[in-house]
Amino acid sequence: MRVIPLDDRVYIELKDAETKTASGLIIPDTSQERPREGTVIAVGNDEGLQKLVQVGDTILFANYSAEEADDDNRFFVGRADILGKLI
C-alpha cells in the first residue's frame, strides 16, 4: 500500500533507537526513548514544504508530535513540528 501525506505533512520512517551508550553500556528496551529523527518517505502537496524537505532527507521533529501510520516505525509529522533537517 502506498501512502501519500496531505497538505503540510510528511511521512517518515523513524531511525532505530540507540541500544548502547557511547561508553558501551546496553540500554534496556524499557528505558529507550522513541527516536526524534526520521527519513522522509513522502511529502505532502504544500509547495512551501516541498521546497524545504525532499524524499530521502533526514529530519528532526518535536517530541510526541508524530502520528502513527500503518507501521510501528512509520509516522506522519506536520510542518510546524519539524525542527530541522540534518545534513
Buried (B, 14 or more C-beta within 10 A) or exposed (E): EEEEBEEBBBBBEBBEEEEEEEEEEEEEEEEEEEBBEBBBBBBBEBEEBBEBBEEEBBBEBEEEBBEEBEEEBBBBBBBEBBEEEEE
